[in-house]
Amino acid sequence: MVKDLSLLFTVVLTAVALILIAVGWRNRLRRQSDVEPLPEVPDELGAPLATADGQYVVSTTAGDWLDRIAVHNLGIRTNATLSVHPDGVLFDRAGAGPVFIPAARLTGVRQESGMAGKFVEKDGLLVVSWMLGSHELDTGFRTRRADEKDLLLATLKDLISAAPQAEADSGK
């Protein structure tokens, strides 16, 4: 009898927790309904300047590593390939759709030790800051192989520093 009651209590408690999580996620989606749609992936991207397999960690509001962005599946952690192209950055995410960030929308790149539930060694995450309409976001990526992170970081810094000049030259 005691086993049956403890099992029933555990099942009910688990169900309540899952319902509360679902309600919270739905409310977060509603609060973030003003976040603009993601840019389309160009039909033809230039050859990648750098590429690495790893994990798309999450996108958050810039500067607030706990404020996960739920809309457009940006808050879902997935395996991904990050490729840096002359036109921008592509996160090719497994099961969640690609995220393309045009070079002109990139605002910064840095290394962090964690964001939104993913914590690793010092400087283990690559965090790309970018503008999505009027919202500045931080997107985290964890490379599978540590040596690839340095190449990505250098390539992203070069792309970001070149983007404003390229914009001015093209008359945009």
C-alpha positions in Angstrom: 0.0 0.0 0.0 2.8 2.5 0.9 4.6 1.6 -2.4 1.5 2.3 -4.4 1.0 5.7 -2.7 4.6 6.7 -3.2 4.5 5.7 -6.9 1.2 7.6 -7.3 2.7 10.7 -5.6 5.8 10.5 -7.8 3.7 10.2 -11.0 1.5 13.1 -10.0 4.5 15.3 -9.0 6.3 14.5 -12.3 3.1 15.4 -14.3 2.7 18.7 -12.4 6.3 19.6 -13.0 6.0 18.8 -16.8 2.8 20.9 -17.0 4.4 23.8 -15.3 7.4 23.6 -17.7 5.1 23.6 -20.7 3.1 26.5 -19.4 6.3 28.5 -18.7 7.6 27.8 -22.3 4.3 28.8 -23.8 4.3 32.1 -21.8 7.9 32.7 -22.9 6.8 32.2 -26.5 4.0 34.7 -26.0 6.3 37.3 -24.4 8.8 37.0 -27.3 6.3 37.2 -30.1 7.8 40.5 -31.2 11.1 38.9 -32.1 11.5 39.3 -35.9 11.7 36.2 -38.2 15.1 34.8 -38.9 17.0 35.8 -42.0 16.7 33.4 -44.9 19.7 31.3 -45.8 21.0 32.6 -49.2 20.7 30.2 -52.1 24.4 30.5 -52.8 26.8 31.0 -49.9 30.5 31.6 -50.6 33.0 28.9 -49.8 33.3 28.5 -46.0 36.2 30.4 -44.4 36.0 28.0 -41.4 33.8 25.1 -40.3 33.4 23.1 -37.1 31.0 20.4 -35.8 29.7 20.8 -32.3 26.6 21.8 -30.3 24.4 24.8 -30.9 23.9 25.7 -27.2 21.2 28.4 -27.2 20.4 31.9 -28.1 19.7 34.4 -25.3 19.1 38.1 -25.0 22.5 39.8 -25.3 24.1 40.3 -21.9 21.5 38.0 -20.1 22.9 34.5 -20.4 19.7 33.1 -18.6 17.1 34.7 -20.9 16.7 31.9 -23.4 15.0 32.9 -26.7 12.2 30.4 -27.3 10.8 31.7 -30.6 12.1 30.3 -33.9 13.4 27.3 -32.0 16.4 29.4 -30.9 16.2 28.0 -27.4 16.6 24.4 -28.3 20.0 22.8 -27.8 21.0 20.6 -30.8 24.0 19.2 -32.6 25.1 21.6 -35.4 27.8 22.6 -37.8 29.0 26.1 -37.6 30.3 27.6 -40.8 31.7 31.1 -41.4 31.2 32.4 -44.9 32.0 35.8 -46.4 28.3 36.5 -46.4 27.7 35.6 -42.7 27.5 32.7 -40.2 25.5 29.6 -40.7 24.4 27.3 -37.8 23.2 24.1 -39.6 21.2 22.6 -36.7 20.0 19.0 -36.6 16.3 18.8 -36.1 15.7 22.5 -35.5 16.4 24.2 -38.9 19.3 26.4 -39.9 20.1 29.8 -38.4 21.9 32.2 -40.8 23.3 35.5 -39.5 24.3 38.0 -42.2 27.8 39.5 -41.7 26.4 43.0 -41.4 24.3 41.9 -38.3 27.2 40.5 -36.4 28.2 42.7 -33.5 30.8 40.7 -31.6 32.3 37.3 -30.7 33.8 36.2 -27.4 34.5 33.1 -25.3 32.5 32.2 -22.2 32.3 29.3 -19.7 28.6 29.0 -19.8 25.1 30.2 -20.7 21.5 29.0 -20.1 22.2 25.6 -18.5 25.4 24.7 -20.3 28.6 25.2 -18.4 32.0 24.1 -19.5 35.7 24.8 -18.8 36.9 28.4 -18.9 36.4 29.9 -22.4 34.8 26.6 -23.7 31.9 28.3 -25.5 32.1 30.5 -28.5 29.4 33.2 -28.2 28.4 35.2 -31.2 26.5 38.5 -30.6 24.2 39.7 -33.4 21.1 41.8 -34.2 17.8 40.3 -35.1 15.7 43.3 -35.9 15.7 45.5 -32.8 16.8 42.6 -30.5 20.5 41.9 -29.8 21.1 38.2 -29.2 24.0 36.0 -28.0 24.2 32.6 -29.6 26.5 29.9 -28.0 28.3 27.2 -29.8 30.5 24.4 -28.4 33.0 22.8 -30.8 33.6 19.1 -30.7 37.4 19.6 -31.0 38.9 22.4 -28.9 41.5 23.3 -31.6 38.8 24.3 -34.0 37.4 27.0 -31.7 40.5 29.2 -32.1 40.2 29.2 -35.9 36.5 30.0 -35.7 37.1 32.8 -33.2 39.8 34.4 -35.4 37.7 34.0 -38.6 34.6 35.5 -36.9 36.7 38.5 -35.6 38.0 39.1 -39.1 34.5 38.9 -40.6 33.1 41.3 -38.0 35.8 43.8 -38.5 35.5 43.6 -42.3 31.6 43.7 -42.4 31.1 47.5 -41.7 33.8 48.3 -44.3 32.2 46.0 -46.9 28.8 47.6 -46.2 30.2 51.1 -46.7 32.0 50.1 -50.0 28.8 48.5 -51.4 26.7 51.6 -50.7 24.3 49.8 -48.4 
